[in-house]
Amino acid sequence: MIKIVQKRHLIWTFAKQDFSSKYFGSLLGIVWAFIQPTITILVYWFVFQIGFRSVPVGQIPYILWLVAGIIPWFYFQETLMYATNSISDNRFLVKKVVFDVELLPVVRMLSSLFVHLFFIAVLFILYVSYGYTLQIYNLQLIYYLAAMIFLLYGLALLASSVVIFVKDISPFIGMLLQLGFWLTPIFWSISLIPEKYANILQYNPMYYIVEGYRNSLFGEVWFWQNKPYLTIIFWSVALCAVLLGRFVFRRLRPHFSDVL
């Protein structure tokens, strides 16, 4: 973590280049980064608000409740998939240049963060347009975003190291993310399922993040007051992910250039 802070300027430069290169050569350029998620949200709005006329969740309009949960999932999913191949996609840095390869997943995470911050702004516009007023509890979004980034760092470091040696990891992660999407209460409320199953699903770290985003907007309680045991569970899982990711990376790092 200290290394990331020390080389923050280098990471920032690489992240901007990475973000631009993803859409280089296309007619609309980086606009595509915002078009696809925007269209997806508009489709959900039309289907659930106009088509199905979904009922509010508690007192919260369903579409606003849905968007508050799906925006962090978009960032988590895109970042993990994109960061998984961060080292293999930059093999020239591994082979020919003295470069701290551990920074590559961080670069991809920051590159994806640009779009996420844009949609957080969109979320607040929707929030205000539905008659809600800004409150101090909204600042908890910063905490939950930081928590998600910490978790992603460990998972990305682990996945990007292993995928060099086991190519099947990338599609396997895609499958797990698809499964996780439906097991995380994004479209549905966890109050709709039996308590014994709900207790199990709460161990999903993204449940903590998704509900945290919603509580930051619609709740009037601080994260350490709202089910503190979930905070302990999340940070235990996130810390294990980071420690495991760093351990695996350090063990495999000397062999990267032999395989790539």
N, C-alpha and C positions, 0 to 999 in steps of 0.2 A: 504493500500500500504506500509506503514511503517513497518507493521508486516511482510510482505513478504520479505522486505529487511533484517530485523532483523533475520529472520529464513531461510535465503537463503541457508545456508549449509545443514540444515535439508531437505529443498525442493530438493536440488540437489541430496542428497543421496537417497531419496525416488523416485525421477524421474528415476535415473539410475536403481534402483531395479524394478520399474514398467516397464521400457522399456525392461529389460531382461526377466521379468516374462511373458510378452505377448507371447514370442516365446520359452519359456522354454519347453524342451522335444521334440521339432521338430528337424529334422535331420540337417537342415541348420541354426537353431537358428535365431539370429537377422538379418541374411541375408535376410530373408523373408520380413522384413520391407522395404527393398529397391527393391526387385525383382518385386513386384506387380506394384508399380507406374512406374518403369522403363519399364516393358512390356507394360503398358497402353500407355506411351509416344511413344514407338516404333510402336505400332499398329496405333496410330494417324499419326505418321510420314509416315508409309507405305500407309495408306488409302488416306491421303490428299496430300502428296508430290509425291508418285509414282502412286497411283490409279487415284485420281481425278485431279491431277496436278493443285492444287489450285493456283490461281493467288496471287501475293503479295498484302499486305494491305499497300497501299501507295508505299513506296520503301522497305518495310520490308518483307522478305520471310515469307510466311504464316505459315509454321511450327514453325519458331522461334517466331513469333507473338503469335501463339497459345500456345506454351509451356510457354511463359512469363506470360500468363493469367491463365493457368490451374494449375500451380504449387502453387500459393497462394490459389486457390480454394481447392486443395487437402488438404492443411494444415487446412484451415478453416473448411471444412466438417468433416475430420477425428477427429479433436480436439473437435469440438462441440459435435459430437456423442459420442466420448469416454469419455469426461468430464461430460456428462449428467449423467452417472451412476457412477461417481467417489465416491460419498458418499454411495450410496446403495451397491456398490461392496466392500466397506470397513466398513461394519457395525460393525465389531468387534472393530474398532477404536472408533466408536461412542458410543458403549455400555460399553466397559470394560476398556478403557484407557482414561486418561485425555489428550486429543489431540485436537489441534486447527483444527476442521473439515474444516474450511474455506480454508485451504491450499490444500485440496485434489484436487479440480479442477485445481489449479495452478500446482500441480505435474503432472497431466495428460497433461496439456498444454505444460509443459517443456519436458515431455517424447516424445510427438509427434514432438516437435521442432527439435529433433536430425535428423529425416529423412528430414524435410523441409530444414535444412541448407545444407544437402547433395545435395539436388536437386537444391538449389540455386547455388552451385558450378558447378553442371552439366549444369545449364542454362548459366553460364558464359563461360564454355568450348564451348558450342554451339555458343554463342555470338561471341567469338573470332574466332572460326572455320569458321564462315560466313564472316569473313573479317572486323568485327567491332573492334575498338580499345577502350580500357578502358578509361573512362573519369571521371571527378570529379562528374558529375551528377549521376553516378552509386551509389554513397554513399547514395542517397536518399532511396535506398532499406532498409536501416536500419530504417529510419523514418517510411516507410510504414509497415514494419514488426512490429515495436513497436505499431503503430496505430492499426493493426489487432489484436495483442495480448491484447491490452487494451479493444477493443470491445469484444473479446472472453471471457475475464475475467468476464465481466458483464453478458453476455449471459450464460456462463457456470455456474456461481454462481446461477443465476435464475433458469435455467433448472434442475440442480442437486438438488436444494432444493425442487422444485415442484414435480419432478418425484417420490419422496419418497411417496407422498400422492396421486398422480394421475399417475398411471402406463402408461396411454395412451400417456403421453407426449413424451416418447421416439420415438414411431413410427410416431407420429405427426411431430416431428422435422425432422425425416428422410424424410417425405413427403414434408415438406417445403424446405428442402435442395435440393431435387430433382427438385422441381419447381424453386427454386432460381438459380440452375445451368443453366437452359435454359433461365431465365430472365436476367441473367448477361451476358454481351457481352464477352463471352469466345471464342466461335466458330465463332461468327459473330461480325461485326463492328456496333457500334451504329449509324454510319452515314448512314446505309442502311434503317433505319426506319424513318417515319415521325417525324418531330421535336417535335410535341405535345406529342408523346409517348416517345420520347427520353428524354424529360425534366422530365417526370414522373419516368422513370427508373433510372435517375441519383440520386434519393433519396435512392436507394438501396446502403447501405454502402459498400457492396463488389464491387460495380462498381468503387467506389473511390480507393479501394485497387488494383483491377485488372488493372485499367488504370494507377495507380501510379507505379506499377511494370513495365509496358511497357514504361511509360514516363521516368523512371529512366534509362532505357537501350537505348531507341531510341530518347528521347527528349533532348533538350538542353535548358531547362528552369527549374527553381526551383519550388517546389510544391506550394509555397506561391504566385508565379507569374502566375501559370496556373489555371485559373478559381478559384479564391480564395473563391467564394461562395460555391463551393463544399467542400472545407476544413471546412468551418463553419458548413455546413450541416452534414458532417460526424462526427465531434467532438461533435456536439449537440446530435446526435443519440447515439454515443458511451458513452457519459457522462450520458445520460438518462438510458442507459442499465446498466451501473455500479451502479448508484444510486438505480435503481429499484432492481437490483440483490442483493445488500447489504441489502436493506430494507426488501425484502422478506426473505432472509436468516436469518436475525436477528429475525424476527417474528416467523419463523418456527423452528429455531434451538432448542428451549427447548422441542419440541415435536418429534424430530428425534428418540430418543431412545424408545419412546412409540410405534412407528410404525414399526421400523426395527426389 
